[in-house]
Amino acid sequence: MNCSELKEDQRLSCEGCGFELKVVNACGDDSCSTKACCNGDIKCCGEPMKLK
């Protein structure tokens, strides 16, 4: 799951340690003109985080 696929208020969770991230503002494909957005899986404990 990468940034452009996430929607506002979704949560990502790490199955390894329980760490969670909440999407406050969705990025979408069109707003990444600076190339600063993530372009791969968001990882924690060496594994991709999953939607909660």
Short mmCIF file of the C-alpha atoms (twelve columns), coordinates in Angstrom:
data_MODEL
# 
_entry.id   MODEL 
# 
loop_
_atom_site.group_PDB 
_atom_site.id 
_atom_site.type_symbol 
_atom_site.label_atom_id 
_atom_site.label_alt_id 
_atom_site.label_comp_id 
_atom_site.label_asym_id 
_atom_site.label_seq_id 
_atom_site.Cartn_x 
_atom_site.Cartn_y 
_atom_site.Cartn_z 
_atom_site.pdbx_PDB_model_num 
ATOM 1  C CA . MET A 1  0.000  0.000  0.000  1 
ATOM 2  C CA . ASN A 2  1.546  3.334  -1.003 1 
ATOM 3  C CA . CYS A 3  0.551  6.949  -0.343 1 
ATOM 4  C CA . SER A 4  -1.496 7.503  -3.504 1 
ATOM 5  C CA . GLU A 5  -3.777 4.551  -2.628 1 
ATOM 6  C CA . LEU A 6  -4.678 5.800  0.856  1 
ATOM 7  C CA . LYS A 7  -7.820 7.784  1.611  1 
ATOM 8  C CA . GLU A 8  -8.555 10.230 4.411  1 
ATOM 9  C CA . ASP A 9  -9.300 8.608  7.823  1 
ATOM 10 C CA . GLN A 10 -7.882 5.196  6.857  1 
ATOM 11 C CA . ARG A 11 -5.445 3.595  9.292  1 
ATOM 12 C CA . LEU A 12 -2.394 1.471  8.635  1 
ATOM 13 C CA . SER A 13 -1.226 -0.961 11.271 1 
ATOM 14 C CA . CYS A 14 1.965  -2.941 11.835 1 
ATOM 15 C CA . GLU A 15 1.247  -6.558 12.718 1 
ATOM 16 C CA . GLY A 16 4.680  -6.858 14.365 1 
ATOM 17 C CA . CYS A 17 4.586  -4.084 16.965 1 
ATOM 18 C CA . GLY A 18 1.090  -2.558 16.760 1 
ATOM 19 C CA . PHE A 19 2.290  0.851  15.500 1 
ATOM 20 C CA . GLU A 20 -0.504 2.709  13.654 1 
ATOM 21 C CA . LEU A 21 -0.661 5.557  11.149 1 
ATOM 22 C CA . LYS A 22 -3.827 7.555  10.397 1 
ATOM 23 C CA . VAL A 23 -4.294 9.392  7.091  1 
ATOM 24 C CA . VAL A 24 -5.189 13.008 7.859  1 
ATOM 25 C CA . ASN A 25 -4.898 14.351 4.295  1 
ATOM 26 C CA . ALA A 26 -4.972 12.061 1.268  1 
ATOM 27 C CA . CYS A 27 -2.335 12.748 -1.358 1 
ATOM 28 C CA . GLY A 28 -3.725 11.210 -4.569 1 
ATOM 29 C CA . ASP A 29 -1.778 10.746 -7.813 1 
ATOM 30 C CA . ASP A 30 -2.015 14.354 -9.025 1 
ATOM 31 C CA . SER A 31 -0.550 16.063 -5.936 1 
ATOM 32 C CA . CYS A 32 2.861  14.326 -6.052 1 
ATOM 33 C CA . SER A 33 4.487  16.709 -8.516 1 
ATOM 34 C CA . THR A 34 7.489  17.224 -6.199 1 
ATOM 35 C CA . LYS A 35 8.345  13.490 -6.315 1 
ATOM 36 C CA . ALA A 36 8.520  13.600 -2.491 1 
ATOM 37 C CA . CYS A 37 5.607  11.177 -1.981 1 
ATOM 38 C CA . CYS A 38 6.279  7.544  -1.187 1 
ATOM 39 C CA . ASN A 39 6.182  5.219  -4.172 1 
ATOM 40 C CA . GLY A 40 6.349  1.824  -2.473 1 
ATOM 41 C CA . ASP A 41 4.903  -0.077 0.460  1 
ATOM 42 C CA . ILE A 42 4.918  1.711  3.796  1 
ATOM 43 C CA . LYS A 43 6.879  -0.658 6.042  1 
ATOM 44 C CA . CYS A 44 7.368  -1.199 9.760  1 
ATOM 45 C CA . CYS A 45 9.321  -4.050 11.410 1 
ATOM 46 C CA . GLY A 46 10.514 -5.002 7.916  1 
ATOM 47 C CA . GLU A 47 7.013  -5.826 6.621  1 
ATOM 48 C CA . PRO A 48 4.421  -3.785 4.691  1 
ATOM 49 C CA . MET A 49 1.834  -2.153 6.937  1 
ATOM 50 C CA . LYS A 50 -1.778 -3.237 6.412  1 
ATOM 51 C CA . LEU A 51 -5.103 -1.416 6.462  1 
ATOM 52 C CA . LYS A 52 -6.840 -1.742 9.783  1 
# 
